[in-house]
Amino acid sequence: MDMWLILLIVSVVFLVLEMLTPTLFFINLAVAAAVSAIFAYLGFSNLVVTFVFLVVAIATIWLVRPILLKQINEKKISTGLDDKYIGKTAKVVKEVSKTNGRVSIYGEEWQAVTDGENIPVGAEVKILSNDSIIFKVEKI
């Protein structure tokens, strides 16, 4: 089998690995393998192809990966729940257990859970965190 074809297959394998573990690491190796495959197809020696792979891999990991990671981290959208609800006091309107319950805050009802003992109706709770639209609370 030709070296360029092997490198092309390796590039696809790295792309699949990146899809399975989105770390933005294997994508760099996939690009390096694809560029090296081009050099191998053009007839360069294995030493040159290996050098191209190493240079492209190191360059993309060192230069491109930080830029991609920064863009991904900037796109994380805040739900707005942190400032408005977390750390505030709410009132239990349906007994809160480890699996379900409801609390009322600012005239709104929210689903809530607790790690401790069940919290009865009418008790005041502190909102510790949220998992999507479910508040984790503790009794005050």
Short mmCIF file of the C-alpha atoms (twelve columns), coordinates in Angstrom:
data_MODEL
# 
_entry.id   MODEL 
# 
loop_
_atom_site.group_PDB 
_atom_site.id 
_atom_site.type_symbol 
_atom_site.label_atom_id 
_atom_site.label_alt_id 
_atom_site.label_comp_id 
_atom_site.label_asym_id 
_atom_site.label_seq_id 
_atom_site.Cartn_x 
_atom_site.Cartn_y 
_atom_site.Cartn_z 
_atom_site.pdbx_PDB_model_num 
ATOM 1   C CA . MET A 1   0.000   0.000  0.000  1 
ATOM 2   C CA . ASP A 2   1.278   3.453  -0.852 1 
ATOM 3   C CA . MET A 3   2.462   5.739  1.948  1 
ATOM 4   C CA . TRP A 4   0.094   8.553  0.924  1 
ATOM 5   C CA . LEU A 5   -2.898  6.218  1.217  1 
ATOM 6   C CA . ILE A 6   -1.789  5.041  4.658  1 
ATOM 7   C CA . LEU A 7   -1.453  8.650  5.810  1 
ATOM 8   C CA . LEU A 8   -4.884  9.480  4.429  1 
ATOM 9   C CA . ILE A 9   -6.389  6.573  6.395  1 
ATOM 10  C CA . VAL A 10  -4.517  7.734  9.511  1 
ATOM 11  C CA . SER A 11  -5.963  11.221 8.991  1 
ATOM 12  C CA . VAL A 12  -9.508  9.808  8.876  1 
ATOM 13  C CA . VAL A 13  -8.832  7.750  12.023 1 
ATOM 14  C CA . PHE A 14  -7.675  10.901 13.828 1 
ATOM 15  C CA . LEU A 15  -10.842 12.698 12.688 1 
ATOM 16  C CA . VAL A 16  -12.984 9.889  14.112 1 
ATOM 17  C CA . LEU A 17  -11.016 10.023 17.379 1 
ATOM 18  C CA . GLU A 18  -11.640 13.771 17.549 1 
ATOM 19  C CA . MET A 19  -15.364 13.193 17.137 1 
ATOM 20  C CA . LEU A 20  -15.338 10.648 19.963 1 
ATOM 21  C CA . THR A 21  -13.200 12.782 22.285 1 
ATOM 22  C CA . PRO A 22  -13.726 16.461 21.414 1 
ATOM 23  C CA . THR A 23  -10.451 17.723 22.865 1 
ATOM 24  C CA . LEU A 24  -9.251  19.633 19.786 1 
ATOM 25  C CA . PHE A 25  -6.076  17.550 19.860 1 
ATOM 26  C CA . PHE A 26  -6.627  14.799 17.301 1 
ATOM 27  C CA . ILE A 27  -7.869  17.313 14.730 1 
ATOM 28  C CA . ASN A 28  -4.339  18.733 14.650 1 
ATOM 29  C CA . LEU A 29  -2.873  15.300 13.982 1 
ATOM 30  C CA . ALA A 30  -5.490  14.686 11.285 1 
ATOM 31  C CA . VAL A 31  -4.460  17.876 9.500  1 
ATOM 32  C CA . ALA A 32  -0.780  16.937 9.825  1 
ATOM 33  C CA . ALA A 33  -1.431  13.464 8.411  1 
ATOM 34  C CA . ALA A 34  -3.430  14.906 5.498  1 
ATOM 35  C CA . VAL A 35  -0.695  17.419 4.626  1 
ATOM 36  C CA . SER A 36  1.909   14.656 4.897  1 
ATOM 37  C CA . ALA A 37  -0.205  12.477 2.590  1 
ATOM 38  C CA . ILE A 38  0.003   15.213 -0.051 1 
ATOM 39  C CA . PHE A 39  3.799   15.295 0.248  1 
ATOM 40  C CA . ALA A 40  3.953   11.491 0.039  1 
ATOM 41  C CA . TYR A 41  1.694   11.525 -3.049 1 
ATOM 42  C CA . LEU A 42  4.022   14.048 -4.699 1 
ATOM 43  C CA . GLY A 43  6.896   11.592 -4.264 1 
ATOM 44  C CA . PHE A 44  8.900   13.071 -1.418 1 
ATOM 45  C CA . SER A 45  10.997  10.688 0.686  1 
ATOM 46  C CA . ASN A 46  9.701   9.165  3.909  1 
ATOM 47  C CA . LEU A 47  12.120  11.344 5.869  1 
ATOM 48  C CA . VAL A 48  10.657  14.532 4.359  1 
ATOM 49  C CA . VAL A 49  7.098   13.275 4.892  1 
ATOM 50  C CA . THR A 50  7.871   12.494 8.544  1 
ATOM 51  C CA . PHE A 51  9.428   15.925 9.028  1 
ATOM 52  C CA . VAL A 52  6.379   17.609 7.445  1 
ATOM 53  C CA . PHE A 53  4.073   15.617 9.743  1 
ATOM 54  C CA . LEU A 54  6.014   16.673 12.844 1 
ATOM 55  C CA . VAL A 55  6.258   20.333 11.851 1 
ATOM 56  C CA . VAL A 56  2.561   20.633 10.929 1 
ATOM 57  C CA . ALA A 57  1.442   18.732 14.054 1 
ATOM 58  C CA . ILE A 58  3.539   20.861 16.395 1 
ATOM 59  C CA . ALA A 59  2.554   24.093 14.641 1 
ATOM 60  C CA . THR A 60  -1.177  23.358 14.759 1 
ATOM 61  C CA . ILE A 61  -1.079  22.195 18.364 1 
ATOM 62  C CA . TRP A 62  0.955   25.214 19.422 1 
ATOM 63  C CA . LEU A 63  -0.705  27.896 17.275 1 
ATOM 64  C CA . VAL A 64  -4.187  26.816 16.214 1 
ATOM 65  C CA . ARG A 65  -5.452  24.804 19.217 1 
ATOM 66  C CA . PRO A 66  -5.315  27.742 21.700 1 
ATOM 67  C CA . ILE A 67  -7.287  29.915 19.269 1 
ATOM 68  C CA . LEU A 68  -9.953  27.230 18.805 1 
ATOM 69  C CA . LEU A 69  -10.214 26.597 22.544 1 
ATOM 70  C CA . LYS A 70  -10.602 30.324 23.202 1 
ATOM 71  C CA . GLN A 71  -13.421 30.596 20.651 1 
ATOM 72  C CA . ILE A 72  -15.244 27.601 22.125 1 
ATOM 73  C CA . ASN A 73  -14.957 28.929 25.686 1 
ATOM 74  C CA . GLU A 74  -16.280 32.353 24.622 1 
ATOM 75  C CA . LYS A 75  -19.366 30.774 23.060 1 
ATOM 76  C CA . LYS A 76  -20.574 29.250 26.313 1 
ATOM 77  C CA . ILE A 77  -23.854 30.972 26.999 1 
ATOM 78  C CA . SER A 78  -24.940 31.863 30.494 1 
ATOM 79  C CA . THR A 79  -28.478 30.814 31.386 1 
ATOM 80  C CA . GLY A 80  -28.924 33.893 33.551 1 
ATOM 81  C CA . LEU A 81  -29.900 31.726 36.515 1 
ATOM 82  C CA . ASP A 82  -26.626 32.299 38.343 1 
ATOM 83  C CA . ASP A 83  -27.119 35.975 39.154 1 
ATOM 84  C CA . LYS A 84  -30.847 35.908 39.696 1 
ATOM 85  C CA . TYR A 85  -31.397 32.717 41.724 1 
ATOM 86  C CA . ILE A 86  -28.212 31.076 43.028 1 
ATOM 87  C CA . GLY A 87  -27.618 31.915 46.691 1 
ATOM 88  C CA . LYS A 88  -31.148 33.290 47.146 1 
ATOM 89  C CA . THR A 89  -33.867 32.071 49.519 1 
ATOM 90  C CA . ALA A 90  -36.939 30.239 48.227 1 
ATOM 91  C CA . LYS A 91  -40.003 28.673 49.814 1 
ATOM 92  C CA . VAL A 92  -40.890 24.991 49.406 1 
ATOM 93  C CA . VAL A 93  -44.340 24.499 47.807 1 
ATOM 94  C CA . LYS A 94  -44.031 20.720 47.283 1 
ATOM 95  C CA . GLU A 95  -41.854 18.570 49.556 1 
ATOM 96  C CA . VAL A 96  -38.301 18.484 48.232 1 
ATOM 97  C CA . SER A 97  -36.493 15.128 48.180 1 
ATOM 98  C CA . LYS A 98  -33.444 13.733 46.421 1 
ATOM 99  C CA . THR A 99  -35.481 13.126 43.274 1 
ATOM 100 C CA . ASN A 100 -38.163 15.828 43.084 1 
ATOM 101 C CA . GLY A 101 -39.930 18.769 44.698 1 
ATOM 102 C CA . ARG A 102 -40.870 22.363 43.939 1 
ATOM 103 C CA . VAL A 103 -39.854 25.735 45.299 1 
ATOM 104 C CA . SER A 104 -41.220 29.228 44.778 1 
ATOM 105 C CA . ILE A 105 -39.065 32.299 44.266 1 
ATOM 106 C CA . TYR A 106 -40.027 35.696 42.804 1 
ATOM 107 C CA . GLY A 107 -43.543 34.313 42.236 1 
ATOM 108 C CA . GLU A 108 -42.220 31.528 40.007 1 
ATOM 109 C CA . GLU A 109 -42.227 27.799 40.736 1 
ATOM 110 C CA . TRP A 110 -39.174 25.715 39.966 1 
ATOM 111 C CA . GLN A 111 -38.345 22.033 40.251 1 
ATOM 112 C CA . ALA A 112 -35.872 21.355 43.069 1 
ATOM 113 C CA . VAL A 113 -33.875 18.516 44.646 1 
ATOM 114 C CA . THR A 114 -31.749 18.151 47.772 1 
ATOM 115 C CA . ASP A 115 -28.831 15.954 48.818 1 
ATOM 116 C CA . GLY A 116 -29.898 15.873 52.455 1 
ATOM 117 C CA . GLU A 117 -33.119 14.952 54.215 1 
ATOM 118 C CA . ASN A 118 -36.507 15.725 52.703 1 
ATOM 119 C CA . ILE A 119 -37.587 19.341 53.161 1 
ATOM 120 C CA . PRO A 120 -41.268 19.862 54.080 1 
ATOM 121 C CA . VAL A 121 -43.732 22.290 52.493 1 
ATOM 122 C CA . GLY A 122 -43.427 25.832 53.851 1 
ATOM 123 C CA . ALA A 123 -39.739 25.557 54.773 1 
ATOM 124 C CA . GLU A 124 -37.257 28.106 53.508 1 
ATOM 125 C CA . VAL A 125 -34.351 26.865 51.433 1 
ATOM 126 C CA . LYS A 126 -31.197 28.314 49.946 1 
ATOM 127 C CA . ILE A 127 -30.609 27.685 46.244 1 
ATOM 128 C CA . LEU A 128 -27.100 26.230 45.866 1 
ATOM 129 C CA . SER A 129 -26.856 25.531 42.144 1 
ATOM 130 C CA . ASN A 130 -28.825 24.540 39.097 1 
ATOM 131 C CA . ASP A 131 -28.698 21.692 36.620 1 
ATOM 132 C CA . SER A 132 -30.560 23.090 33.648 1 
ATOM 133 C CA . ILE A 133 -33.889 24.159 35.198 1 
ATOM 134 C CA . ILE A 134 -33.668 22.045 38.346 1 
ATOM 135 C CA . PHE A 135 -32.407 23.797 41.470 1 
ATOM 136 C CA . LYS A 136 -30.299 22.051 44.089 1 
ATOM 137 C CA . VAL A 137 -31.336 23.399 47.471 1 
ATOM 138 C CA . GLU A 138 -30.578 23.058 51.176 1 
ATOM 139 C CA . LYS A 139 -32.752 23.825 54.182 1 
ATOM 140 C CA . ILE A 140 -31.984 27.076 55.985 1 
# 
